[in-house]
Amino acid sequence: MKRVQLAAVVGVMAALCVVVVVAQNALAQGAVGQQGTTGEDLGAESYAKQCAMCHGDNRQGHPPTIPSLIGVGQRMTEAQITQLLHSGRGGMPPFPQLPHEEVEALVRFLTATGKPINTEEQPVKPSTAATEESSSLAKAGDGLFQQNCAFCHGRDAMGGESGPDLTQSKLVVSDKTGEEIAAVIHQGRPGTKMPAFHFSDEETASLLAFLRARVAAASSQKGKRRGVDVADLQTGNAEAGKVYFNGAGGCSKCHSPTGDLAEVASKYQGLHLEEQMLYPRDAKSSVTVTLPSGEKFSGTLAYLDEFTVGLRDANGTYHSWQTSGVQYAVDSPVDAHVQLFSRYTDDDIHNLMAYLQTLH
């Protein structure tokens, strides 16, 4: 299914979810109270009424569009789940009208066990290159991966909508002992979408076995790669790239190899580094707003449309004004990268990429 079609389907699902949930909750307030159900029964009944229509009767979800809730207690605390129920997220609607007792019972139900009631495990196809790992351990890791990781990284660990291909991850491929991978699993990656998971040693070992099996399977598919190898992007001349960086490219006007780009090649590798070079997604725009009185406010651009301009100042305070009543000037660092698109030659891109890869 094309990405646009998938987005449309997800949008419709989310809209239907909101409509049906609102209708259900109009009855839920009295229905649960009248039954007088407590404990696990109340949590199970609440899940069936509020959540099963999207996440499935067995909490299996429909990755990658709707996440599985199996094992949700291993990646979220009870307080976080409670907050999510109250505020909603993305296509998931909020449930502010649920009684406190029902919310507590629902959270207990979701976190009581990580095992599905009646779900089918996706079998791991064993690889001769991974025979050192127990097939049963890898199979257990497959089930755990589908429940907790497939939503981002894809069911085959080869990348999803928001997560990278783990079969080509430098960390996964190079970590022979599994200690570094385990650290990422248990601690997450602060500042990214990768959360921390509270898996046992046995569960972590099963995930490692599954990942090794997937790496072996991917490497055996010669000529069928789904990504770009780092070696594919190492065809330029680093010295020529340095000359371009300091000269015709104009890169040195905004960037410094010993400043903001220091160790950039350690932070990004391969295609991710090239993507950041061509179009940095996390580059923040700044804005200066001038009031009719002449007073000026400067900060990071936080919002802008035809009616409103907003910024966050150095203290993190948000300010906004109607665009019709002020003058404003936006400085977008991404614009300079976009302007280079029509001027780049293939050699420019390859050489600049080669130079950036020397900045460890």
C-alpha positions as CSV (number, residue, x, y, z in Angstrom):
1,M,0.0,0.0,0.0
2,K,1.4,3.4,-0.9
3,R,2.3,5.7,2.0
4,V,-0.4,8.2,1.1
5,Q,-3.0,5.5,1.0
6,L,-1.8,4.1,4.3
7,A,-2.0,7.6,5.9
8,A,-5.6,7.9,4.7
9,V,-6.5,4.5,6.1
10,V,-5.0,5.4,9.4
11,G,-6.8,8.7,9.5
12,V,-10.1,7.1,8.8
13,M,-9.5,4.4,11.5
14,A,-8.6,7.1,14.0
15,A,-11.7,9.1,13.2
16,L,-13.9,6.1,13.5
17,C,-12.2,5.2,16.8
18,V,-13.1,8.7,18.2
19,V,-16.7,8.5,17.1
20,V,-17.3,5.0,18.4
21,V,-15.5,5.6,21.7
22,V,-17.4,8.8,22.4
23,A,-20.7,6.9,21.9
24,Q,-19.5,4.0,24.0
25,N,-18.3,6.2,26.8
26,A,-21.6,7.9,27.0
27,L,-22.9,4.6,28.2
28,A,-19.8,3.5,30.1
29,Q,-20.2,5.8,33.1
30,G,-23.4,4.2,34.2
31,A,-22.9,0.7,32.8
32,V,-19.8,0.0,34.8
33,G,-21.1,1.5,38.0
34,Q,-24.4,-0.4,37.8
35,Q,-22.6,-3.7,37.4
36,G,-20.5,-3.0,40.5
37,T,-17.7,-5.0,39.0
38,T,-14.3,-4.7,40.7
39,G,-10.7,-6.0,40.3
40,E,-9.6,-7.8,37.3
41,D,-13.1,-8.2,35.9
42,L,-13.6,-4.4,35.8
43,G,-10.3,-3.9,34.0
44,A,-11.0,-6.6,31.4
45,E,-14.5,-5.2,30.8
46,S,-13.2,-1.7,30.5
47,Y,-10.6,-2.9,28.0
48,A,-13.3,-4.6,25.9
49,K,-15.4,-1.5,25.8
50,Q,-12.7,1.2,25.4
51,C,-9.7,-0.4,23.7
52,A,-10.4,-3.7,22.0
53,M,-12.0,-2.1,18.9
54,C,-8.6,-0.7,17.9
55,H,-6.0,-2.8,19.8
56,G,-7.7,-6.2,19.3
57,D,-9.4,-8.6,21.7
58,N,-6.0,-10.0,22.8
59,R,-4.2,-6.6,22.8
60,Q,-2.2,-7.7,19.8
61,G,-2.8,-4.4,17.9
62,H,-2.2,-4.1,14.1
63,P,1.4,-3.0,13.7
64,P,2.7,-0.8,12.2
65,T,-0.5,1.4,12.3
66,I,-1.8,0.4,15.8
67,P,0.7,-0.8,18.4
68,S,0.4,-4.0,20.4
69,L,-0.4,-3.5,24.1
70,I,1.1,-6.8,25.1
71,G,3.9,-6.1,27.5
72,V,3.0,-2.4,27.7
73,G,4.0,-2.5,31.4
74,Q,7.6,-3.2,30.4
75,R,8.0,0.0,28.4
76,M,5.7,2.4,30.3
77,T,5.0,3.0,33.9
78,E,1.5,2.9,35.4
79,A,1.6,6.7,35.7
80,Q,2.5,7.1,32.0
81,I,-0.3,4.8,31.0
82,T,-2.7,6.7,33.1
83,Q,-1.6,10.0,31.6
84,L,-2.0,8.5,28.1
85,L,-5.6,7.4,28.9
86,H,-6.4,10.9,30.2
87,S,-4.8,12.9,27.3
88,G,-4.7,10.6,24.3
89,R,-2.0,10.6,21.6
90,G,-2.1,10.8,17.8
91,G,-5.1,8.8,16.6
92,M,-5.9,7.6,20.1
93,P,-8.6,9.7,21.7
94,P,-8.5,10.8,25.4
95,F,-10.7,9.2,28.0
96,P,-11.1,12.0,30.6
97,Q,-14.6,10.9,31.6
98,L,-13.7,7.4,32.9
99,P,-14.1,7.0,36.6
100,H,-10.9,6.9,38.7
101,E,-11.6,3.3,39.8
102,E,-12.1,2.1,36.2
103,V,-8.9,3.8,35.1
104,E,-7.0,2.1,37.9
105,A,-8.5,-1.3,37.0
106,L,-7.7,-0.8,33.3
107,V,-4.1,0.0,34.1
108,R,-3.8,-3.0,36.3
109,F,-5.3,-5.2,33.6
110,L,-2.8,-3.9,31.0
111,T,0.2,-4.3,33.2
112,A,-0.7,-7.5,35.0
113,T,0.8,-9.8,32.3
114,G,2.8,-9.5,29.2
115,K,1.4,-12.7,27.7
116,P,-1.4,-12.6,25.1
117,I,-4.5,-14.6,25.6
118,N,-4.7,-16.3,22.3
119,T,-2.2,-14.9,19.8
120,E,-0.1,-16.6,17.1
121,E,3.6,-16.3,17.3
122,Q,5.4,-15.4,14.1
123,P,8.0,-18.2,13.5
124,V,11.6,-17.2,13.0
125,K,13.1,-18.8,9.9
126,P,16.4,-20.2,11.2
127,S,19.6,-19.3,9.4
128,T,22.6,-21.6,9.1
129,A,24.7,-18.5,10.0
130,A,23.0,-18.3,13.4
131,T,23.0,-22.0,14.4
132,E,24.9,-21.1,17.6
133,E,21.7,-19.6,19.0
134,S,18.9,-21.8,20.3
135,S,15.9,-21.7,17.9
136,S,13.5,-21.7,20.8
137,L,15.3,-18.7,22.3
138,A,15.2,-16.8,19.0
139,K,11.5,-17.8,18.6
140,A,10.7,-16.3,22.0
141,G,12.6,-13.2,21.0
142,D,10.6,-12.9,17.8
143,G,7.3,-12.9,19.9
144,L,8.8,-10.2,22.2
145,F,10.0,-8.2,19.3
146,Q,6.6,-8.2,17.5
147,Q,4.9,-7.0,20.7
148,N,7.3,-4.2,21.6
149,C,9.5,-3.3,18.7
150,A,7.9,-4.1,15.4
151,F,5.7,-1.0,15.5
152,C,8.8,1.2,14.8
153,H,11.4,-1.2,13.4
154,G,9.2,-3.4,11.2
155,R,8.1,-7.0,11.8
156,D,11.4,-8.3,10.2
157,A,13.6,-5.7,12.0
158,M,14.5,-4.2,8.6
159,G,13.0,-0.8,9.3
160,G,9.5,0.7,9.7
161,E,7.8,4.0,9.5
162,S,9.9,5.6,12.3
163,G,12.6,3.2,13.2
164,P,15.8,2.2,11.4
165,D,16.8,-1.1,9.9
166,L,18.3,-3.0,12.7
167,T,19.9,-5.6,10.4
168,Q,22.2,-2.9,9.1
169,S,22.7,-1.1,12.4
170,K,26.4,-0.6,13.2
171,L,25.7,-1.3,16.9
172,V,23.7,-4.6,16.3
173,V,26.2,-5.9,13.7
174,S,29.4,-5.1,15.6
175,D,28.3,-6.0,19.2
176,K,29.3,-9.6,19.5
177,T,28.7,-10.0,23.2
178,G,25.3,-8.2,23.2
179,E,26.3,-6.0,26.2
180,E,25.9,-2.7,24.2
181,I,22.6,-3.7,22.6
182,A,21.3,-4.8,26.1
183,A,22.3,-1.3,27.5
184,V,20.3,0.4,24.7
185,I,17.3,-1.9,25.4
186,H,17.3,-1.2,29.1
187,Q,18.2,2.5,29.0
188,G,16.6,3.6,25.8
189,R,18.1,6.5,23.8
190,P,17.3,9.9,25.5
191,G,16.2,12.5,23.1
192,T,14.8,10.0,20.6
193,K,11.7,7.9,20.3
194,M,13.5,4.8,21.7
195,P,12.2,4.1,25.2
196,A,13.7,2.0,27.9
197,F,12.3,-1.5,28.4
198,H,12.2,-3.4,31.7
199,F,13.0,-6.8,30.3
200,S,14.4,-9.7,32.3
201,D,17.9,-11.2,31.5
202,E,16.2,-14.1,29.8
203,E,13.9,-11.8,27.7
204,T,16.9,-9.7,26.7
205,A,18.8,-12.8,25.7
206,S,15.9,-13.9,23.5
207,L,15.8,-10.5,21.7
208,L,19.5,-10.7,21.1
209,A,19.0,-14.2,19.6
210,F,16.2,-12.9,17.4
211,L,18.3,-9.9,16.2
212,R,21.3,-12.1,15.3
213,A,19.0,-14.4,13.4
214,R,17.6,-11.5,11.4
215,V,21.1,-10.1,10.7
216,A,22.1,-13.5,9.4
217,A,19.0,-13.8,7.3
218,A,19.4,-10.3,5.8
219,S,23.1,-10.9,5.0
220,S,22.3,-14.1,3.1
221,Q,20.0,-12.2,0.8
222,K,22.6,-11.2,-1.7
223,G,21.4,-8.6,-4.2
224,K,18.2,-8.1,-2.2
225,R,19.3,-5.3,0.2
226,R,16.6,-2.9,1.3
227,G,18.9,-0.2,2.5
228,V,22.1,1.5,1.6
229,D,25.5,0.3,2.9
230,V,28.0,2.8,4.3
231,A,30.4,1.6,1.6
232,D,28.0,2.7,-1.1
233,L,28.5,6.3,0.1
234,Q,32.3,6.2,0.4
235,T,33.2,7.1,-3.3
236,G,34.2,10.7,-2.9
237,N,37.4,12.6,-2.3
238,A,37.6,14.0,1.2
239,E,40.2,16.7,0.4
240,A,38.0,18.0,-2.5
241,G,35.0,17.9,-0.1
242,K,36.9,20.0,2.4
243,V,37.7,22.6,-0.3
244,Y,34.0,22.6,-1.3
245,F,32.9,23.0,2.4
246,N,35.1,26.0,2.9
247,G,34.6,27.5,-0.6
248,A,31.9,27.1,-3.2
249,G,29.5,25.2,-0.9
250,G,29.5,28.0,1.7
251,C,29.1,25.5,4.5
252,S,31.7,27.1,6.7
253,K,29.5,30.2,7.0
254,C,27.2,28.4,9.3
255,H,29.1,25.2,10.4
256,S,32.4,24.4,12.0
257,P,34.2,21.0,11.9
258,T,35.4,21.7,15.4
259,G,32.1,23.1,16.6
260,D,28.6,21.9,15.7
261,L,29.9,19.3,13.3
262,A,32.5,17.9,15.7
263,E,32.2,14.1,15.8
264,V,29.2,14.2,13.4
265,A,30.4,11.0,11.7
266,S,30.2,9.3,15.1
267,K,26.6,10.4,15.5
268,Y,25.4,9.6,12.0
269,Q,26.5,6.9,9.6
270,G,25.8,6.1,6.0
271,L,22.5,7.3,4.6
272,H,21.5,9.0,7.8
273,L,24.6,11.2,7.6
274,E,23.9,12.0,4.0
275,E,20.3,12.9,4.8
276,Q,21.4,15.3,7.5
277,M,23.9,16.8,5.1
278,L,21.3,17.4,2.4
279,Y,18.3,18.3,4.5
280,P,18.8,18.5,8.3
281,R,15.4,17.7,9.8
282,D,16.2,18.9,13.3
283,A,17.5,22.3,12.3
284,K,15.6,25.0,14.3
285,S,14.6,28.3,12.6
286,S,14.9,31.6,14.5
287,V,12.6,34.6,14.3
288,T,12.6,38.2,15.2
289,V,9.3,39.9,15.8
290,T,9.0,43.7,15.8
291,L,6.0,45.3,17.6
292,P,4.4,48.6,16.4
293,S,6.2,50.3,19.3
294,G,9.6,49.2,17.9
295,E,10.2,46.6,20.7
296,K,11.8,43.4,19.4
297,F,11.5,39.8,20.5
298,S,13.8,37.1,19.2
299,G,13.9,33.4,19.8
300,T,13.3,30.0,18.2
301,L,10.4,29.8,15.8
302,A,7.7,27.8,17.5
303,Y,4.6,28.4,15.3
304,L,3.8,30.3,12.1
305,D,0.8,30.4,9.8
306,E,-0.9,33.2,8.0
307,F,-2.6,34.4,11.2
308,T,-0.1,33.8,14.0
309,V,3.6,33.9,14.7
310,G,5.0,32.3,17.9
311,L,8.4,31.9,19.4
312,R,10.2,30.6,22.5
313,D,12.7,33.0,24.0
314,A,16.0,32.2,25.6
315,N,14.2,31.4,28.9
316,G,11.8,29.0,27.1
317,T,8.8,31.3,27.5
318,Y,6.3,31.1,24.6
319,H,5.1,34.4,23.0
320,S,2.7,34.8,20.1
321,W,1.2,37.7,18.1
322,Q,-1.2,38.1,15.2
323,T,0.8,38.5,12.0
324,S,-1.3,41.4,10.9
325,G,-0.1,43.5,13.8
326,V,3.6,42.9,13.7
327,Q,6.6,42.6,11.5
328,Y,8.7,39.4,11.6
329,A,11.8,38.0,10.0
330,V,12.5,34.2,9.9
331,D,16.0,32.9,9.6
332,S,15.8,29.2,8.4
333,P,19.1,27.4,8.2
334,V,17.5,24.7,6.1
335,D,16.9,27.2,3.3
336,A,20.6,27.3,2.6
337,H,20.6,23.6,2.1
338,V,17.6,23.7,-0.2
339,Q,19.2,26.4,-2.3
340,L,22.2,24.1,-2.9
341,F,20.0,21.4,-4.5
342,S,20.0,23.1,-7.9
343,R,23.8,23.7,-7.7
344,Y,25.1,20.4,-6.4
345,T,27.0,18.2,-8.9
346,D,27.3,14.4,-8.2
347,D,31.0,15.0,-7.4
348,D,30.1,17.8,-4.9
349,I,27.8,15.5,-2.9
350,H,30.2,12.5,-2.9
351,N,33.2,14.7,-2.0
352,L,31.3,16.6,0.7
353,M,30.0,13.3,2.1
354,A,33.6,11.9,2.1
355,Y,34.8,14.9,4.1
356,L,32.1,14.7,6.7
357,Q,32.9,11.1,7.3
358,T,36.3,12.1,8.5
359,L,34.9,14.2,11.3
360,H,34.9,11.7,14.1
